[in-house]
Amino acid sequence: MSEPTENPQGGTPTDTPPRLKVIVADDQAAVREPLAAVLAMSEDIEVVAAAADGTEVLAAVASAPAVDVVLMDLRMPVMDGIEATRRLGEEHPATAVVVLTTFADDDSILAALNAGARGYLTKNAGRQDIVRAIRAAAAGQSVLDREVQDRLMATVRTRPWEAAEPLPADLTPREREVLTLIGQGLPNRAIAEKLFISEATVKSHINNLFAKAGIRDRADAVRRAFSAGLA
């Protein structure tokens, strides 16, 4: 529970918003330790543990109270990031995973997203991008960096996907518009600008769309948009 802080104008103390609890997983200490230190500089992030492989990730999440996000490397010994992401989804579904890796090949991206990763960044991402992805993942949103988004789009266009089930008839025209723009590779902010609505409204439409259509994640939404002929 957060500690109350004194109201600067006097009177009743106010509660400090709880910080997001984050675990940094990377097998290279030269990457893991500086990254943890940089993230800890954000007022709303608390790095509660660092892990060198997937087994350490699972142990850390099991022992730390209510971990919000794991920042996950993919290529680690003992248990890699894909398997660790899958296991987290089964054992600790409230903990989101954001992949941070040097690998942006099609197979790595699809494997991570299919395992349940909520975000995928390459190690070219800056601190602000990483922090933004952590906050988004903790709020239930997906974040893919531009390079990953472009590769995912190219993969969806060229691979022979099995036909997905039809989109439900009760999708609103706006929800279909949002799905179309997701299929075109637009992030939430660009969708908001294109439709002249707020980013919060875009997130609301996406949540409703995903719930109605049984869409798992952003990658699944792109596939469904293509399968339905919307993109």
C-alpha positions in Angstrom: 0.0 0.0 0.0 1.4 3.4 -0.9 2.5 5.8 1.8 0.5 9.0 2.3 2.3 12.3 1.4 1.6 15.6 2.9 -0.6 17.9 0.9 1.6 20.9 0.0 -1.4 23.2 0.7 -2.0 21.7 4.1 -4.9 19.6 5.2 -5.5 15.9 4.6 -2.5 13.9 3.2 -2.8 12.6 -0.3 -1.8 9.1 -1.6 1.2 8.7 -3.8 0.2 6.7 -7.0 1.8 3.2 -6.8 4.8 2.7 -8.9 4.8 0.0 -11.6 6.8 -3.1 -10.4 9.1 -4.2 -13.2 11.6 -7.1 -13.7 14.5 -6.7 -16.2 15.5 -10.0 -17.8 18.7 -10.2 -19.9 21.5 -12.7 -19.8 24.2 -10.0 -20.2 24.9 -8.2 -17.0 26.4 -5.3 -19.1 22.9 -4.8 -20.5 20.7 -5.8 -17.6 22.3 -3.7 -14.9 22.5 -0.3 -16.7 19.0 -0.8 -18.0 17.6 -1.5 -14.6 19.4 1.6 -13.3 18.0 3.8 -16.1 14.4 2.5 -15.6 14.7 3.2 -11.9 15.1 6.9 -12.7 11.5 7.0 -13.7 9.3 8.1 -10.7 6.5 5.7 -11.6 8.7 2.6 -12.1 10.3 0.3 -9.4 12.7 -2.3 -10.6 12.0 -5.1 -8.2 14.4 -7.7 -9.6 16.8 -8.6 -12.4 17.0 -12.0 -14.1 19.6 -13.7 -16.3 17.3 -16.4 -17.8 13.7 -17.5 -17.9 13.8 -19.7 -14.8 15.0 -16.7 -12.8 12.2 -14.6 -14.3 9.6 -17.1 -13.1 11.1 -17.4 -9.7 11.3 -13.6 -9.3 7.7 -13.1 -10.4 6.6 -15.8 -8.0 8.4 -14.2 -5.1 7.9 -10.5 -5.8 4.5 -9.0 -4.9 2.3 -8.2 -8.0 4.8 -7.7 -10.7 3.3 -5.5 -13.4 5.7 -5.9 -16.3 8.7 -8.1 -17.3 11.1 -6.5 -19.8 12.2 -9.6 -21.5 15.2 -10.5 -23.7 14.5 -13.4 -26.1 17.8 -15.3 -26.4 18.8 -16.5 -22.9 20.2 -19.7 -21.6 18.4 -22.4 -19.5 15.0 -21.0 -20.5 14.6 -18.5 -23.3 12.3 -15.5 -23.4 9.7 -17.2 -25.6 9.1 -20.1 -23.2 9.3 -17.7 -20.2 6.6 -15.5 -21.7 4.4 -18.5 -22.4 4.8 -19.8 -18.8 4.1 -16.3 -17.4 0.9 -16.2 -19.3 -0.2 -19.5 -17.8 1.1 -19.0 -14.2 0.9 -15.2 -13.8 -1.5 -13.8 -16.3 -1.6 -10.4 -14.6 2.0 -9.8 -15.4 2.6 -8.3 -18.9 5.7 -9.0 -21.0 7.5 -6.4 -23.2 10.2 -8.0 -25.3 13.4 -6.0 -25.7 15.8 -7.7 -28.0 18.3 -7.3 -30.8 16.3 -9.8 -33.0 13.6 -8.4 -35.3 13.2 -11.4 -37.6 9.7 -12.6 -38.6 9.9 -15.9 -36.6 11.1 -14.2 -33.4 8.4 -11.5 -33.6 5.6 -14.0 -34.3 6.8 -16.4 -31.7 6.9 -13.8 -29.0 3.5 -12.3 -29.8 1.9 -15.7 -30.0 3.4 -16.6 -26.7 1.6 -13.6 -25.2 4.1 -10.7 -25.3 2.2 -7.4 -25.1 5.0 -5.3 -26.6 8.0 -5.8 -28.8 10.9 -3.4 -29.0 14.4 -3.7 -30.4 17.4 -2.6 -28.5 17.6 0.5 -30.7 14.7 1.8 -28.6 15.4 4.8 -26.4 14.6 5.1 -22.7 11.4 7.1 -23.3 10.2 4.4 -25.8 10.9 1.6 -23.3 9.2 3.5 -20.4 6.2 4.3 -22.7 5.9 0.6 -23.6 6.1 -0.5 -20.0 3.3 1.9 -19.0 1.2 0.8 -22.0 1.6 -2.9 -21.3 0.7 -2.3 -17.6 -2.5 -0.6 -18.8 -3.3 -3.6 -21.0 -2.2 -2.0 -24.3 0.1 -3.4 -27.0 3.2 -1.5 -28.2 5.3 -2.5 -31.2 8.1 -0.3 -32.4 8.1 0.9 -36.0 10.6 -1.7 -37.4 8.7 -4.5 -35.7 5.3 -3.2 -36.9 6.6 -2.9 -40.5 8.0 -6.5 -40.5 4.8 -7.8 -39.0 2.8 -6.1 -41.7 5.1 -7.6 -44.4 4.8 -11.0 -42.9 1.0 -10.9 -42.8 0.9 -9.9 -46.4 3.2 -12.6 -47.7 2.4 -15.7 -45.5 -0.6 -17.9 -46.3 -2.6 -17.5 -43.1 -5.6 -19.8 -42.5 -8.9 -18.1 -42.8 -10.0 -16.6 -39.5 -13.6 -16.8 -38.3 -15.8 -13.9 -39.7 -15.9 -10.7 -37.8 -19.0 -10.4 -35.6 -22.0 -8.6 -37.0 -22.3 -6.3 -34.0 -19.0 -4.5 -34.6 -19.8 -0.8 -34.9 -18.7 1.2 -37.9 -16.1 2.9 -35.8 -14.7 -0.4 -34.5 -14.4 -1.6 -38.1 -12.5 1.6 -38.9 -10.2 1.1 -36.0 -9.5 -2.5 -37.1 -8.8 -1.3 -40.6 -6.2 1.2 -39.4 -4.6 -1.4 -37.1 -4.4 -3.6 -40.2 -2.6 -0.8 -42.0 0.0 -0.7 -39.3 -1.0 2.5 -37.5 -0.3 2.9 -33.8 -3.0 4.2 -31.4 -1.8 7.8 -31.6 -1.9 7.9 -35.4 -5.4 6.2 -35.4 -6.6 9.0 -33.0 -5.3 11.7 -35.3 -6.7 10.1 -38.4 -10.2 9.7 -36.9 -10.1 13.0 -34.9 -10.7 11.3 -31.6 -8.7 11.0 -28.4 -6.2 8.3 -27.8 -8.3 7.2 -24.8 -11.3 6.7 -27.1 -9.2 4.7 -29.5 -8.1 2.4 -26.6 -11.8 2.0 -25.6 -12.7 1.0 -29.2 -9.8 -1.5 -29.3 -10.9 -3.0 -26.0 -14.5 -3.4 -27.3 -13.3 -4.7 -30.6 -11.0 -7.3 -29.1 -13.7 -8.5 -26.7 -16.4 -8.8 -29.4 -14.2 -10.5 -32.0 -12.1 -12.7 -29.7 -8.9 -11.0 -30.8 -5.9 -11.8 -28.6 -3.4 -9.1 -29.4 -2.2 -6.6 -31.9 -0.7 -9.2 -34.2 -3.9 -11.2 -34.2 -5.8 -8.0 -35.0 -3.6 -7.4 -38.1 -4.3 -10.9 -39.3 -8.0 -10.6 -38.8 -8.1 -7.3 -40.7 -6.3 -8.9 -43.6 -8.5 -12.0 -43.5 -11.7 -9.8 -43.5 -10.4 -7.8 -46.4 -10.1 -4.6 -44.4 -6.4 -4.0 -45.0 
